[in-house]
Amino acid sequence: MLESRYVLATMLLLAGVVAHEVLPTSVMPTP
């Protein structure tokens, strides 16, 4: 059951990285 939590966290982290790489900085300004 704990594995599903780790998988969800990993997918969310990967989604954030991909979004940060694809989206321009003007849309998602990050320091």
C-alpha positions as CSV (number, residue, x, y, z in Angstrom):
1,M,0.0,0.0,0.0
2,L,2.9,2.3,0.7
3,E,4.3,1.7,-2.8
4,S,1.3,3.5,-4.3
5,R,2.1,6.6,-2.2
6,Y,5.7,6.6,-3.5
7,V,4.6,6.1,-7.1
8,L,2.2,9.1,-6.8
9,A,4.9,11.3,-5.3
10,T,7.3,10.3,-8.0
11,M,4.8,11.0,-10.8
12,L,4.0,14.4,-9.3
13,L,7.7,15.2,-9.0
14,L,8.4,14.2,-12.6
15,A,5.3,16.2,-13.8
16,G,6.7,19.2,-12.0
17,V,10.2,18.8,-13.6
18,V,8.7,18.3,-17.1
19,A,6.4,21.3,-16.7
20,H,9.3,23.4,-15.6
21,E,11.4,22.3,-18.6
22,V,8.6,22.7,-21.1
23,L,6.8,25.8,-19.9
24,P,8.6,29.2,-20.5
25,T,9.8,31.1,-17.4
26,S,7.3,33.9,-18.2
27,V,4.4,31.5,-17.5
28,M,6.0,29.9,-14.4
29,P,8.5,32.4,-12.9
30,T,10.9,30.7,-10.5
31,P,14.0,32.1,-8.9
